[in-house]
Amino acid sequence: EGPLHWTLLAKLLWPPLCTPHVLRHTTATTLNSKGVPLATVGKILGHRSLATSLKYIHHEDQALVAAARLLGAK
């Protein structure tokens, strides 16, 4: 787990499944989806290996994302 203040903040503001570790995955995925190179994402997260950084990135299936957005369309 991260520093105590991040852990407390996550517990106060987010649902129980939102942990500092989940936030790291979300950060990596978001940065990469916005065009930030894997090596840069890895440096931000403090990884020594690109293989480790790659494990943190979850690629979105754009067709699934578009279909899910249709559910919320009015």
All heavy atoms as an XYZ file, in Angstrom:
565
protein
N       0.837     -1.189      0.000
C       0.000      0.000      0.000
C       0.875      1.243      0.000
O       2.025      1.212      0.358
C      -0.905     -0.005      1.219
C      -1.821     -1.198      1.288
C      -3.279     -0.791      1.317
O      -3.577      0.398      1.473
O      -4.105     -1.679      1.152
N       0.289      2.343     -0.395
C       0.999      3.609     -0.488
C       1.126      4.281      0.861
O       0.813      3.702      1.899
N       1.590      5.515      0.847
C       1.708      6.273      2.089
C       0.358      6.354      2.803
O      -0.688      6.295      2.175
C       2.158      7.654      1.625
C       2.760      7.438      0.283
C       2.026      6.261     -0.303
N       0.418      6.498      4.097
C      -0.785      6.486      4.930
C      -1.821      7.502      4.478
O      -3.005      7.191      4.416
C      -0.411      6.723      6.395
C      -1.564      6.695      7.388
C      -2.253      5.338      7.370
C      -1.075      7.010      8.783
N      -1.405      8.719      4.113
C      -2.387      9.738      3.728
C      -3.160      9.329      2.477
O      -4.346      9.599      2.363
C      -1.735     11.105      3.570
C      -0.732     11.210      2.478
N       0.560     10.745      2.611
C      -0.832     11.718      1.232
C       1.208     10.966      1.491
N       0.401     11.555      0.632
N      -2.520      8.641      1.510
C      -3.244      8.185      0.309
C      -4.213      7.071      0.654
O      -5.322      7.013      0.133
C      -2.272      7.708     -0.769
C      -1.564      8.830     -1.447
C      -0.230      9.099     -1.403
C      -2.143      9.859     -2.248
N       0.058     10.235     -2.124
C      -1.105     10.715     -2.660
C      -3.439     10.146     -2.658
C      -1.326     11.822     -3.466
C      -3.656     11.255     -3.470
C      -2.602     12.072     -3.856
N      -3.796      6.197      1.538
C      -4.666      5.099      1.951
C      -5.901      5.636      2.659
O      -7.026      5.220      2.367
C      -3.900      4.134      2.878
O      -2.734      3.670      2.181
C      -4.756      2.950      3.268
N      -5.720      6.589      3.557
C      -6.853      7.178      4.266
C      -7.771      7.933      3.306
O      -8.989      7.840      3.396
C      -6.358      8.117      5.369
C      -5.703      7.433      6.564
C      -5.127      8.486      7.524
C      -6.686      6.545      7.284
N      -7.176      8.673      2.384
C      -7.968      9.414      1.407
C      -8.808      8.467      0.555
O      -9.999      8.705      0.340
C      -7.049     10.252      0.512
C      -7.736     11.145     -0.510
C      -8.594     12.187      0.194
C      -6.699     11.818     -1.391
N      -8.213      7.389      0.092
C      -8.954      6.423     -0.717
C     -10.108      5.817      0.077
O     -11.209      5.651     -0.444
C      -8.018      5.319     -1.214
N      -9.888      5.510      1.335
C     -10.947      4.918      2.161
C     -12.080      5.904      2.431
O     -13.241      5.525      2.534
C     -10.365      4.408      3.475
C      -9.561      3.148      3.304
C      -9.012      2.651      4.628
C      -8.195      1.400      4.403
N      -7.619      0.896      5.634
N     -11.749      7.179      2.544
C     -12.770      8.188      2.835
C     -13.593      8.582      1.615
O     -14.781      8.845      1.722
C     -12.113      9.446      3.420
C     -11.553      9.308      4.824
C     -10.769     10.573      5.186
C     -12.676      9.075      5.827
N     -12.940      8.656      0.458
C     -13.596      9.224     -0.714
C     -14.110      8.216     -1.731
O     -14.965      8.556     -2.536
C     -12.642     10.194     -1.423
C     -12.205     11.396     -0.592
C     -11.238     12.253     -1.393
C     -13.407     12.227     -0.167
N     -13.577      7.008     -1.749
C     -13.934      6.063     -2.792
C     -14.499      4.772     -2.221
O     -14.281      4.443     -1.062
C     -12.722      5.761     -3.660
C     -12.359      6.905     -4.539
C     -13.062      7.371     -5.594
C     -11.220      7.745     -4.430
N     -12.420      8.438     -6.167
C     -11.298      8.693     -5.468
C     -10.133      7.784     -3.567
C     -10.327      9.660     -5.660
C      -9.176      8.748     -3.760
C      -9.286      9.674     -4.796
N     -15.192      4.023     -3.053
C     -15.727      2.729     -2.607
C     -14.606      1.797     -2.153
O     -13.446      2.009     -2.497
C     -16.415      2.164     -3.860
C     -16.580      3.319     -4.780
C     -15.531      4.327     -4.420
N     -14.950      0.757     -1.426
C     -13.945     -0.155     -0.871
C     -13.024     -0.791     -1.923
O     -11.894     -1.122     -1.621
C     -14.777     -1.239     -0.186
C     -16.090     -0.620      0.064
C     -16.291      0.410     -1.002
N     -13.489     -0.955     -3.142
C     -12.658     -1.597     -4.159
C     -11.642     -0.644     -4.782
O     -10.818     -1.042     -5.577
C     -13.530     -2.208     -5.260
C     -14.421     -3.354     -4.805
C     -15.283     -3.835     -5.967
C     -13.602     -4.501     -4.246
N     -11.695      0.621     -4.431
C     -10.760      1.605     -4.982
C      -9.594      1.775     -4.016
O      -9.684      2.500     -3.040
C     -11.466      2.935     -5.238
S     -10.442      4.078     -6.142
N      -8.514      1.085     -4.311
C      -7.324      1.116     -3.466
C      -6.225      1.901     -4.173
O      -6.325      2.174     -5.377
C      -6.830     -0.314     -3.199
O      -6.417     -0.877     -4.457
C      -7.911     -1.165     -2.555
N      -5.166      2.265     -3.476
C      -4.044      2.922     -4.154
C      -3.513      2.103     -5.333
O      -3.136      2.657     -6.362
C      -2.999      3.070     -3.048
C      -3.826      3.204     -1.802
C      -4.980      2.242     -2.021
N      -3.526      0.786     -5.205
C      -3.066     -0.077     -6.299
C      -3.978      0.069     -7.520
O      -3.498      0.156     -8.660
C      -3.012     -1.534     -5.830
C      -2.434     -2.459     -6.841
N      -1.098     -2.486     -7.141
C      -3.023     -3.379     -7.635
C      -0.878     -3.387     -8.071
N      -2.028     -3.947     -8.396
N      -5.277      0.105     -7.303
C      -6.232      0.285     -8.410
C      -6.021      1.655     -9.050
O      -6.078      1.787    -10.279
C      -7.688      0.130     -7.908
C      -8.692      0.542     -8.971
C      -7.943     -1.304     -7.472
N      -5.748      2.668     -8.246
C      -5.494      4.001     -8.781
C      -4.240      4.020     -9.663
O      -4.191      4.729    -10.670
C      -5.366      5.026     -7.658
C      -6.642      5.286     -6.853
C      -6.340      6.219     -5.687
C      -7.735      5.845     -7.726
N      -3.230      3.221     -9.316
C      -2.024      3.125    -10.149
C      -2.358      2.510    -11.511
O      -1.874      2.987    -12.539
C      -0.947      2.294     -9.446
C      -0.290      3.020     -8.287
C       0.670      2.133     -7.519
N       1.732      1.578     -8.316
C       2.888      2.177     -8.589
N       3.119      3.384     -8.120
N       3.814      1.579     -9.312
N      -3.183      1.466    -11.509
C      -3.608      0.856    -12.777
C      -4.398      1.875    -13.610
O      -4.186      1.983    -14.823
C      -4.478     -0.383    -12.519
C      -3.694     -1.607    -12.205
N      -3.350     -2.519    -13.167
C      -3.189     -2.069    -11.039
C      -2.669     -3.501    -12.611
N      -2.559     -3.254    -11.315
N      -5.293      2.603    -12.970
C      -6.107      3.595    -13.670
C      -5.226      4.696    -14.245
O      -5.409      5.121    -15.393
C      -7.153      4.198    -12.713
O      -7.963      3.142    -12.202
C      -8.030      5.219    -13.420
N      -4.266      5.157    -13.470
C      -3.342      6.197    -13.940
C      -2.559      5.711    -15.149
O      -2.456      6.417    -16.158
C      -2.381      6.608    -12.805
O      -3.140      7.139    -11.725
C      -1.366      7.633    -13.277
N      -2.008      4.508    -15.070
C      -1.228      3.959    -16.181
C      -2.077      3.820    -17.437
O      -1.654      4.200    -18.535
C      -0.635      2.607    -15.790
N      -3.276      3.294    -17.288
C      -4.164      3.088    -18.429
C      -4.564      4.415    -19.053
O      -4.538      4.573    -20.279
C      -5.413      2.299    -17.994
O      -4.995      1.033    -17.480
C      -6.367      2.080    -19.153
N      -4.921      5.384    -18.222
C      -5.347      6.690    -18.726
C      -4.213      7.398    -19.450
O      -4.402      7.927    -20.554
C      -5.873      7.564    -17.572
O      -6.959      6.887    -16.941
C      -6.336      8.915    -18.069
N      -3.037      7.427    -18.859
C      -1.902      8.082    -19.509
C      -1.587      7.431    -20.850
O      -1.385      8.124    -21.852
C      -0.669      8.029    -18.597
C      -0.697      8.925    -17.367
C       0.494      8.614    -16.459
C      -0.707     10.385    -17.763
N      -1.551      6.106    -20.877
C      -1.235      5.404    -22.114
C      -2.293      5.633    -23.182
O      -1.968      5.834    -24.353
C      -1.039      3.914    -21.831
C      -0.532      3.186    -23.042
O      -1.264      2.425    -23.666
N       0.728      3.413    -23.382
N      -3.566      5.665    -22.784
C      -4.637      5.874    -23.761
C      -4.612      7.289    -24.332
O      -5.147      7.544    -25.397
C      -6.006      5.578    -23.142
O      -6.367      6.575    -22.218
N      -3.951      8.213    -23.620
C      -3.825      9.592    -24.100
C      -2.516      9.813    -24.852
O      -2.138     10.940    -25.145
C      -3.959     10.571    -22.938
C      -5.357     10.564    -22.338
C      -5.500     11.622    -21.276
C      -6.881     11.595    -20.671
N      -7.909     12.105    -21.553
N      -1.813      8.716    -25.151
C      -0.625      8.801    -25.989
C       0.704      8.883    -25.271
O       1.741      9.045    -25.906
N       0.709      8.772    -23.949
C       1.976      8.807    -23.213
C       2.691      7.476    -23.445
O       2.109      6.407    -23.240
C       1.739      9.049    -21.706
C       3.048      9.009    -20.938
C       1.025     10.381    -21.493
N       3.943      7.515    -23.884
C       4.682      6.279    -24.157
C       4.819      5.393    -22.919
O       4.892      5.895    -21.789
C       6.059      6.769    -24.619
C       5.860      8.183    -25.030
C       4.738      8.707    -24.191
N       4.874      4.094    -23.154
C       4.976      3.111    -22.075
C       6.175      3.392    -21.173
O       6.068      3.299    -19.944
C       5.062      1.698    -22.654
C       5.158      0.559    -21.663
C       3.922      0.500    -20.771
C       5.349     -0.760    -22.388
N       7.306      3.748    -21.764
C       8.502      4.023    -20.960
C       8.274      5.188    -20.006
O       8.724      5.158    -18.856
C       9.693      4.305    -21.874
N       7.563      6.204    -20.446
C       7.276      7.363    -19.603
C       6.312      6.987    -18.487
O       6.498      7.380    -17.332
C       6.699      8.514    -20.447
O       7.627      8.829    -21.486
C       6.441      9.747    -19.595
N       5.283      6.214    -18.824
C       4.339      5.734    -17.805
C       5.107      4.947    -16.751
O       4.906      5.124    -15.546
C       3.224      4.867    -18.431
C       2.369      4.221    -17.351
C       2.362      5.692    -19.373
N       5.995      4.091    -17.191
C       6.802      3.291    -16.263
C       7.640      4.148    -15.331
O       7.745      3.863    -14.138
N       8.228      5.211    -15.877
C       9.034      6.107    -15.032
C       8.162      6.800    -13.995
O       8.557      6.954    -12.840
C       9.752      7.141    -15.896
C      10.919      6.565    -16.653
C      11.621      7.622    -17.479
C      12.757      7.006    -18.269
N      13.444      7.995    -19.111
N       6.979      7.228    -14.406
C       6.064      7.887    -13.466
C       5.694      6.936    -12.329
O       5.625      7.340    -11.165
C       4.800      8.375    -14.200
C       5.158      9.545    -15.122
C       3.696      8.776    -13.218
C       4.059      9.947    -16.080
N       5.468      5.665    -12.669
C       5.084      4.681    -11.653
C       6.276      4.123    -10.880
O       6.098      3.394     -9.908
C       4.313      3.531    -12.312
C       2.975      3.911    -12.938
C       2.356      2.699    -13.617
C       2.021      4.493    -11.915
N       7.487      4.438    -11.334
C       8.685      3.965    -10.634
C       9.077      2.545    -10.974
O       9.771      1.880    -10.204
N       8.678      2.072    -12.153
C       9.013      0.713    -12.566
C      10.415      0.662    -13.167
O      10.850      1.595    -13.829
C       8.015      0.202    -13.605
C       6.631      0.041    -13.068
N       5.524      0.067    -13.862
C       6.164     -0.146    -11.804
C       4.441     -0.103    -13.136
N       4.805     -0.224    -11.872
N      11.079     -0.462    -12.961
C      12.397     -0.675    -13.559
C      12.288     -1.376    -14.902
O      13.200     -1.336    -15.702
C      13.256     -1.522    -12.628
C      13.598     -0.827    -11.332
C      14.469     -1.698    -10.483
N      14.674     -1.064     -9.189
C      15.237     -1.654     -8.173
N      15.651     -2.894     -8.282
N      15.376     -1.015     -7.041
N      11.161     -2.044    -15.124
C      11.000     -2.869    -16.319
C       9.761     -2.450    -17.102
O       8.702     -2.177    -16.521
C      10.865     -4.333    -15.881
O      10.334     -5.120    -16.903
N       9.886     -2.420    -18.437
C       8.728     -2.139    -19.276
C       7.678     -3.239    -19.144
O       6.486     -2.984    -19.254
C       9.148     -1.987    -20.736
C       9.929     -0.724    -21.084
C      10.296     -0.725    -22.556
C       9.140      0.518    -20.751
N       8.130     -4.460    -18.882
C       7.191     -5.580    -18.713
C       6.269     -5.335    -17.526
O       5.078     -5.635    -17.583
C       7.949     -6.891    -18.540
N       6.808     -4.773    -16.465
C       5.985     -4.450    -15.300
C       4.974     -3.373    -15.648
O       3.794     -3.475    -15.312
C       6.865     -3.986    -14.121
O       7.789     -5.026    -13.814
C       6.032     -3.661    -12.898
N       5.432     -2.351    -16.347
C       4.530     -1.255    -16.735
C       3.409     -1.762    -17.620
O       2.259     -1.340    -17.483
C       5.312     -0.166    -17.465
O       6.341      0.317    -16.649
N       3.729     -2.680    -18.507
C       2.734     -3.225    -19.424
C       1.619     -3.950    -18.678
O       0.461     -3.913    -19.079
C       3.400     -4.157    -20.431
C       2.578     -4.577    -21.627
C       2.067     -3.369    -22.393
C       3.396     -5.464    -22.537
N       1.952     -4.562    -17.556
C       0.944     -5.262    -16.744
C      -0.065     -4.289    -16.129
O      -1.172     -4.675    -15.786
C       1.610     -6.053    -15.622
C       2.414     -7.231    -16.116
C       3.096     -7.927    -14.959
C       4.004     -9.033    -15.453
N       4.731     -9.680    -14.354
N       0.326     -3.032    -15.976
C      -0.551     -2.040    -15.356
C      -1.524     -1.410    -16.341
O      -2.479     -0.764    -15.945
C       0.287     -0.922    -14.716
C       0.730     -1.241    -13.317
C       1.740     -2.162    -13.070
C       0.127     -0.632    -12.226
C       2.141     -2.467    -11.791
C       0.517     -0.919    -10.942
C       1.531     -1.840    -10.727
O       1.916     -2.138     -9.454
N      -1.268     -1.575    -17.632
C      -2.096     -0.924    -18.651
C      -3.172     -1.879    -19.146
O      -2.888     -2.996    -19.562
C      -1.221     -0.424    -19.812
C      -0.289      0.669    -19.286
C      -2.076      0.085    -20.964
C       0.758      1.113    -20.265
N      -4.406     -1.424    -19.076
C      -5.549     -2.211    -19.536
C      -6.099     -1.531    -20.779
O      -6.586     -0.403    -20.715
C      -6.626     -2.289    -18.449
C      -6.086     -2.846    -17.169
N      -5.913     -4.183    -16.967
C      -5.639     -2.231    -16.045
C      -5.402     -4.380    -15.765
N      -5.226     -3.207    -15.183
N      -6.000     -2.223    -21.902
C      -6.447     -1.640    -23.169
C      -7.951     -1.767    -23.296
O      -8.534     -2.801    -22.995
C      -5.738     -2.318    -24.342
C      -4.270     -2.103    -24.310
N      -3.683     -0.930    -24.705
C      -3.262     -2.895    -23.879
C      -2.383     -1.019    -24.545
N      -2.101     -2.190    -24.038
N      -8.567     -0.684    -23.747
C     -10.018     -0.674    -23.925
C     -10.374     -1.166    -25.317
O      -9.699     -0.844    -26.288
C     -10.569      0.746    -23.769
C     -10.406      1.323    -22.394
C     -10.904      2.759    -22.331
O     -11.009      3.412    -23.378
O     -11.174      3.207    -21.220
N     -11.423     -1.946    -25.407
C     -11.982     -2.339    -26.693
C     -12.934     -1.220    -27.095
O     -13.987     -1.037    -26.485
C     -12.717     -3.674    -26.552
C     -13.305     -4.153    -27.863
O     -13.614     -3.317    -28.737
O     -13.463     -5.372    -27.998
N     -12.550     -0.437    -28.099
C     -13.316      0.754    -28.460
C     -14.755      0.431    -28.851
O     -15.661      1.226    -28.611
C     -12.607      1.518    -29.579
C     -11.283      2.131    -29.128
C     -11.438      3.051    -27.929
O     -12.354      3.856    -27.858
N     -10.535      2.929    -26.967
N     -14.998     -0.727    -29.460
C     -16.365     -1.103    -29.820
C     -17.212     -1.299    -28.564
O     -18.378     -0.884    -28.512
C     -16.366     -2.374    -30.664
N     -16.630     -1.897    -27.530
C     -17.362     -2.093    -26.274
C     -17.619     -0.763    -25.578
O     -18.693     -0.538    -25.020
C     -16.599     -3.028    -25.343
C     -16.521     -4.490    -25.764
C     -15.641     -5.273    -24.794
C     -17.902     -5.102    -25.842
N     -16.643      0.118    -25.612
C     -16.807      1.432    -24.997
C     -17.933      2.192    -25.694
O     -18.804      2.786    -25.049
C     -15.486      2.237    -25.046
C     -15.702      3.677    -24.614
C     -14.431      1.565    -24.178
N     -17.960      2.164    -27.031
C     -19.003      2.871    -27.788
C     -20.381      2.286    -27.475
O     -21.357      3.029    -27.311
C     -18.715      2.775    -29.278
N     -20.477      0.971    -27.368
C     -21.759      0.331    -27.058
C     -22.223      0.717    -25.654
O     -23.399      1.001    -25.445
C     -21.639     -1.188    -27.171
N     -21.327      0.760    -24.692
C     -21.678      1.126    -23.330
C     -22.165      2.573    -23.267
O     -23.113      2.891    -22.539
C     -20.500      0.924    -22.388
N     -21.556      3.447    -24.060
C     -21.985      4.851    -24.076
C     -23.393      4.991    -24.625
O     -24.136      5.893    -24.245
C     -21.008      5.683    -24.896
C     -19.709      5.898    -24.157
C     -18.833      6.921    -24.833
N     -17.630      7.115    -24.041
C     -16.409      7.116    -24.521
N     -16.200      6.978    -25.811
N     -15.377      7.301    -23.724
N     -23.783      4.114    -25.535
C     -25.142      4.164    -26.077
C     -26.180      3.939    -24.980
O     -27.279      4.472    -25.051
C     -25.317      3.123    -27.182
C     -24.602      3.409    -28.486
C     -24.761      2.231    -29.441
C     -25.115      4.686    -29.113
N     -25.829      3.152    -23.986
C     -26.766      2.886    -22.884
C     -27.091      4.164    -22.104
O     -28.179      4.317    -21.608
C     -26.187      1.840    -21.938
C     -26.088      0.435    -22.502
C     -25.335     -0.458    -21.521
C     -27.469     -0.128    -22.793
N     -26.109      5.063    -22.025
C     -26.333      6.292    -21.277
C     -26.854      7.442    -22.132
O     -27.170      8.493    -21.606
N     -26.942      7.231    -23.445
C     -27.389      8.312    -24.337
C     -28.880      8.569    -24.165
O     -29.664      7.672    -23.905
C     -27.089      7.930    -25.787
N     -29.241      9.838    -24.300
C     -30.648     10.211    -24.166
C     -31.230     10.614    -25.492
O     -30.619     11.013    -26.392
C     -30.798     11.359    -23.178
C     -30.415     10.916    -21.793
C     -30.610     12.048    -20.822
C     -30.239     11.554    -19.439
N     -30.415     12.518    -18.428
